[in-house]
Amino acid sequence: MAATMIATDRTRWFNADTGVLDRRIFSDRDVYQQELQRIFARAWNFMCHESQLPQSGSFFMNYIGEDQVIVVRDRAGAINVLLNSCSHRGNSVCRAEQGRTNSFLCAYHGWNYDLDGRLVAIPGQEAFYRNDVDKAKWGLGKAAQVASYRGFVFATLDPTAPPLEDYLGWVGRLGIDMLASNGELEVVDGIQKNRLKCNWKLAVDNLYDWYHVKISHGSALRIGYAPEEAMAPMSQMVILGEYGHGIGGPGITQAELDEYAARMQSGGGEPKWYDMMAARRLDPRVQKMLGPVGTRSFGHPNIFPNLWITQFNQVCLRVPRGPFETELWWFTLVPKELPEDQRRLAIYMANHTFGPAGLLEQDDGENWSHSTRGAKGAVTQRLPLNYAMGRGHDRVEADPSGQSRIETVVNEHGQRWTYQSWQEWMQADSWQELMAHHSPVPSGVV
Amino acid sequence: MMSAFESLDLQQRMLLTFEAQEFLYREAALLDERRLDEWLALCTDDIHYWMPIRRTTNVKDLDSEFTKPGAMAYFDDDKRTLGMRVQRLAVGRAWAEDPPSRTRHTVSNVRVVSADANEILVALNFHLYRTRLESEEDSWIGRREDLLRRENGALKLARRHIFLDQTVILSQNMSNLF
């Protein structure tokens, strides 16, 4: 019975065969409430990088959906993800967004929690409670599972979620490896945070969008902040991963990579548009880490649901703050051993490209907020959206390494895969059902 | 060596304060009137224009409330990158400012902190109000430290450090200059 319902609902919001999307998913309050339950409370969510928690008691505040969580290193060195809500009246036990503490003391009545969430002290335990309270039962709520991959800390609130590495799959791991191949990373102090009036999914689907660059970011290209050939090249590669992960954007050929290597050996020659990309993939250790296809990809990975990894040194979390608001949180990660001048350049690029004052990103927010507004109009919201670019014209190519991919021009494969996967997450009642019924990664014509 | 404001006599203090205010009001008007080339010309070649990231911290962690120079920031600009921001608005497809925002720069509580023959260090409060399109509204309030320097007899802006009161920026972008 359940299986039949899922089969007939396959085109409820998104029709993967036609690429047509029902835009009410950007404005419907019930859809949003379901997302909090079925996507955020179920998925592995990015919390922070281990370098942000250098000592016991170091903490960083984050969200899983709209559940506020404290990510904190305890006295044994383990990382805990605690729900920020006292067991007595539900007040928050931490109000700073980062810092260091010995314990979490509730400002309401003084219930005090250890760094691992255990309730350790209650004022009036003897005088008022007459010792009739079992502290062991009243600790803070905790994430069901916490794990790191290459220093990137994730948590899930669902005890039945598969292990992090299985969840990420080779595509999610490759996405993180692309940053990790830069060296041993540490977060540069300062997480940029700003709030947009858009649905979170519109911010996510833009990371695969290499169609908007010349238009939305036309001014940055025209002043030469970024070269147009490298920012929106014709040659694109898309890699699709289980559960909705993906990588989409520029890809170069093995011939171009070899040409670059030969040119560098012979001492220079005419620069090409892909030089900046190829330069980062010459090291055999990097090539081994990323594999033959990953080495040629300079696309944007998304760890489903909402972690964008850029091709240089940043990740951006799209934090849902209601159906019509999203916060963008930018984390900047540079290798610890980077020489001072290169470190300065990496931070300069991060500061001037993205973030609310970034020369590129300034022009993005209103696009997404107006798309969100368009999904609210009583009649406008009935009009379907076209996500059909390139559909049926490309092929997933296998590789002996197992790294299958699509090599093509600018396209919307990544967006279609995101909404198809999103729909499957939304229609599954549990991890068990999602695992049993989610689509396999496409093969053949897409 | 700059002298602390308090060590100057009343008349010197009045003259310096008036001179600084006059400069600040004039350059605020240039920003509101979108005469950005003229505004840029008021910046020295070695200007540092910087807005660190502010965090909500507990009292005992207040030394890390703002990011330090060299770390991440919302603005960390020199004359060249400020020039790029100005130029960007002139070349078309700068959508965050097309249609343009309507801004009002207000500066108040202007205090000369110290001064010498060449430079005046000023502390002030600011309110940048922005409205755009049909009903978008943004309000940025904070404190600034501006260093004004005399070049060829006229004051120029040699440093602007902007300390915003918001931690999460409640705006879709910061496409305007402070």
Interface residues (C-beta under 8 A of the other chain):
Chain A: R95 A96 E97 Q98 G99 R100 T101 V188 D189 G190 I191 Q192 K193 N194 R195 L196 K197 I215 S216 H217 G218 S219 A220 R222 I223 Y225 E327 W330 T332 R344 I347 Y348 A350 N351 H352 G355 P356 A357 L359 E361 Q362 D363 D364 G365 E366 N367 S369
Chain B: M51 P52 I53 R55 T56 T57 N58 K60 D61 S64 T67 K68 G70 A71 M72 A73 Y74 F75 D76 D77 T81 M84 R85 Q87 R88 L89 V91 G92 R93 A94 W95 A96 L133 T167 V168 I169 L170 S171 Q172 N173 M174 S175
